[in-house]
């Protein structure tokens, strides 16, 4: 039976996927407490002490003790100090955070390769297909949380559902150290009751406008038609219309897999002496190695690019039987390639690239046999 010419198809939910969102709890502060147990149960504020900065500086994060005083991230450190003068200020240590984040990813990779990091302390995992052939995403999420707690000695929260939007809402629901599962038959109720400011992607200004429209909870949003939402909020209106119906088909986008990692420098004054070239190559080798480590990659092929003062550009490539181990080895290789060029012409540009990359995570990395956990497992392929 036909009701008319205009038929709006109600969008369909795809509930076939299993998505986990993992979010570390007060990440920087948790790492600080792990490194210095004396900080436990004290208000910890990740920022330089305003005394050291003359009152400047901003809070990167604060632990849950400090949050009881009303301290939150992006607040000025001075304000935090006024709210909680006995709070412990700890300067951020991004190397440590990165290292911890990398270990977190090693844990994820035991379960799936479909990982989309959002920041150092947050990631989506698609576990529809997973390395344990485990059908329950909830069991996997609990295992991941346990691994993180045991090996990294910090806690995280997990959200489990059939799409990214719901998984992220869920992980936020039971923080800290919690898990929330939103199966397809429960997500609708959850969304209807959720205050509009909790909808991920709805900023403060939008919240105000929604309140003006009488939208306070998911149900109010659900009751608006798509044209009205699109008229008010444009593209976001369309997207919210779908999200409030539990629809979000966006993929868990894998970490981009680099095939090569390189760095080049153009010099404002052409390099004329061997010393200048040596220095430049050292810097480049260092940067490339740092980048490789960060991406957890290694390779056996080195490419050196040289542009001379007459703009002639040459690239020279060398393959090796073994992976390049460290910065110094990479530097020595680049230097030897340059020496073979045997020229005294001025140099405008130098570049070093390591290519043919493979994951450094699952290679033959020695496992310490005297340890029965994984926490000592290292992904770094160099010897420092
Ligand atoms: Mg977090």
Boltz pocket constraint, residues with backbone or C-beta under 6 A from the ligand:
constraints:
  - pocket:
      binder: B
      contacts: [[A, 23], [A, 24], [A, 25], [A, 26], [A, 27], [A, 121], [A, 122]]
      max_distance: 6.0
